[in-house]
């Protein structure tokens, strides 16, 4: 493994532990290699007890699979880990009169929109879609605690993490901020590293939860509600910019026969296989969803009817 990573740094490393837990020596070596190369780590094992899982965590594993191994699930995890490496910047909205915090977050590699007017928060959020809101306790138009209460009264912001950042040394605001609905309270004297790690951790958790809410658990594709939401958004865009948009619905023929003949686990494999084919063959900008059962939807922005027919025809031929 050391020689292989010297030749080419991998995105993901899979280590098959067999029936033994990860030894201390292996843990140390994997941690060292990860720090050196930055790859994601997946461990495969026959052991599912607490000790084995703890050893995997101590080795720095991002995922742990127990035999019998579901290769489609392993493939899905690999894709998710690679996607996380290539993910876009965290979107942070800062409500503060101080530009200092915005600069700290931008230096930490985040996309930040700042406003000093609390009244602009809701309009800006609609277009910017923040993944975290950072509110200064001291604002000119209203107190930061009151703004947090206002945010939490809006159902659209229920799942978005909100962090309150205090004055230079005002710890008296810590408890009121949490009672108002803040997820965390940071002192105004916080350093750039602490601020960046805290915001990134909360934003990543928000992304992970959104993926669970918006994605179908079997295939990892967008679910029924999410695909309708994306389609509505794309429809609004084409009305504004007059560009073509195509949508295709795909239905698996005789799917009930698969379940009746081979059982539902085999049917699930068929569903997941089609999902993977769609993900591999379509463009990154195309939106793929599982509409329900054996029905799938593809939304193809900037695609004419003729081009969409050709793409879907190729998909049908490949899957058949």
N, C-alpha and C positions, 0 to 999 in steps of 0.2 A: 504493500500500500504506500509506504514511504517513497519507494522508487517510482511508482506510478504517478503520485502527486508531484514529484519532482519533474517528470516529463511533461505532464499536462494537469493543470488544476481542474478538478471536476466540479460540476455544479452540485451533485448529490453523490454521496457514498452510501452503499448498502452493505452492512456487515451481518453475515449469518452466524449467530452464536451457537446454533444447534441446541443441545440440551444443557449447556453450562451457562452460568451467569457471566457477565463481563468481569474479568479479573481487575484488580487494582492497577496492574501494569497496563492492561489494555485501555482502561478508563483514562489513565494519565496520558497515554500516547495519542488516543483519539482527541482528547481535549487540546493537547499541544498542536496536533496537525490542523485541527479546526481553527485555532487561533492564527496559525501560520497561513493557511490557504483559504479559510472562509467558506468551506463547503457546508451544505446541509447534510445531516446524518440520519439514516434510517437503520434501525436494528431489527433483525428477524430472529425469532426464538421459539422454542417449544415450551418455554416456561412463562406462566402468566401470573405468578405470585407477587406479593408486595416487594420482596427482596430483589427479585429479578428486575422489576420495573424501576425500583429505586436505583439499582446499579446502572440501568440504562440512562436515567436522568443524570446521574453523576458523571457518566461518560459524555454528556452533552447531546443526547439523542433528541432530534426534533419529532420523531415518530417511532412507534414500537408496534410491531405486528406479531401475533401469535399464530402458530400453525393450527389448522391448515390455512395456508396463505391464500388470500383472495387477490390474485394478480391485478385485477381491474382496480381494486381499492388501492393497491400499492402504486399503480400507475397514476391514479387520481391524486394521491399524496405527493408524488414526485412533481407532477404538473403544478400543484398548489405551492410547493416549496420554491420551484423555479420562478413562478409568477410573483411570489413575494419578493424575490431578489430583484425583479424587474418592475416592481410596482411603482406607481406614481407617487409624488410627494404627498405627505399628509397635509390636508387643508385645514388651516387653523384660522378662526376669526378672533381677533383681539379687540376688545372694547376698552380703550385706555387713552389717556391724553399723553402718555409717555411712549415714544417711538422705540425706546431702548429695548423693551421686551420683544418687539417685532424683529429687531435686528439680531437679537440673540437666537431666535427661532429660525430665522432665515439662514444664519450661519450654521445651524444644526441640520440644514437641508430640508426645510419645510416651506410650504407655500402659505404665506400669511397675508390676510387682508385686515387692515386696521381701520377702525373708526373711533372718533372721540365723542360721537353723538349717539347715546343709547337709542334715540328714536329711529336711527337708521338700521338698527340690528336686524329687524324682521324682513325689511325689503332686500337688504344685502344677502341675507341667508337664503332667500328664495332662489337667487341666481347663482350664488357661490357654492351652496350645499356643503357647509363646513362639517368636518368630522370631529371637531372639538371647538368649544367656545371658551375663551379665556377672558375673564371679567376683572377689571381693576376695582378694588373696594372703593377707591376715591374717584368720583366722577363729578363733572361740573353740573350736569343737569339733574342727576339723581344719584342716590347711593347705590353702590354695586350690589349690596344685599337685596335691595328692592328690585333691581333689574333681574337678579337670579330668580326671585319669586315670580316675576312676570314671565320669564322664559319657561319656568316649570308649569305655569298655568296653561301654556300652549301645547296641545297634544302632539303637534308636529315635531316638537323638540324633546319629547319624552325620553328618547333613547340616546340623544346626543350628550356626551360627557361635558360637564361644565366645571371649570376650575376657577376659583376666586384667588386673586393675588393681592395681598394686603399692602399696607403702608410699610415703611421701612422696618418697623418693629412692633406692629400692632397685632399681638397675639389674641387680644380680646375679641377680635372679629372671627376667630377660627370656628368656634361653636355656632354662632349665629349664621355663618355662611353654610355650614353643613345642614343646619335646621331648615334653611331657606331652599335647599335642594342641590347645593354644590356637591360634586363628587370628591373634591379635594380642596385644601386651602394651602397656599404657598406664601411664605413671607416675602416682603418686598426686597429683602436682601439676598434672595436666592441667586446662586451662581448659574452661569450659562449651561454647564454640564448637567446639573440637577434639574433645571427647567426642561432641557431638551429630552432627557431620559423619561421624566414624568409625563410630558405631553405625548411623546412617541408611544409609550406603553398604553396610555388611555386610548389614543387614536387607533392603535393596532387592534386593541380589544373591541373597539366599536366596529372596525372593518370586519373582524371575524364574526361578530354577532349579526351584522348586516348580511354577511354571506349566508349564514344559517337561515335567516328570516327570508331572504330573497331567492334562495336556491332550493331545488328539489333534492331531498336527502339521498335518493337512489342514484341519480345521474350526475349531480353537481351542476346541472343546467338551471337557468332561471325557472322559477315556478309559475303557476297560472297567474297569480296576482302581479308578479314582477313583470312578466312578458306583456301584460296588458298596459301596465304603467309605462314601460319603454315604448310600446307602440304608440300610445297617446302622445308621448313627448316627441317622437319622430314625426307624427302627423302634424303637430304644431310647427315643427321646423320646416317641413315641405310647403306648408301654407305661406310661411314667411319668405322662403328663399327659392321657391319654385324649382326644386330638384326632384328627380324621380325617386320613388320608394316602392319596393316590392315586398310582399309577405307571402310565405308559402306555408301551407299546413300539410304535415306528413302523417299518414296513418299506416300502421303495420297491418298488412293483410293476414287473415287467418291466425291472429295472435292467440286467440282462445284455444286453438288446436294445440299450440305449443304448450300452454299451461296444462291442458287436459292430458296430453300425451306424456310429457316429461316432468311435470310438476312446476310449481311457482318459482323455485330457485333458478331453474333453467330459463323461465320467462324473464326473470330479473336480469340474467346474463345477456339475453337478447336485447333488452331495453338499454342496458349500459353499453353494450357493443355499438349500437346505433348512435348513442350519445357521443361516444368517443370518435366515431367516424365523422360525425358532424363537426366536432371541435377541431379535428385534424384537417378536414377538407375546406372549411369555410374561412373567410377572412377574419382578422382580429376585430374589425369594426362591425361585423355581422352579429346580430343578437339571437341567441338560440335558447329556446325554452321547451320544457315539457308541459304541454297544455293539460294533460290528464291521461291516465292509463297508458295506452300505446299511441297517443297523439302528440305530435311535436309541432312547434312553430318556429319558423326562421324569419326574422325581419332583416332585410337587406337594404341599408341606406344607399342612396346614389346608384341604384341599380334599375335598369329598364326591365320591362316585362320579358323581352327576348333574352336578355342576359340571364335573368332569373330562371327562365325555363331551361336553359342550357345547363346551368349549375345543378338544379334539382334533378334533371334527367341523369346527369353523371352520378349524383349521389345514389339515386335509385338503382342504377346499374351496378355500382360498386357494392352496395349492400346486398343486392340479390345474389 
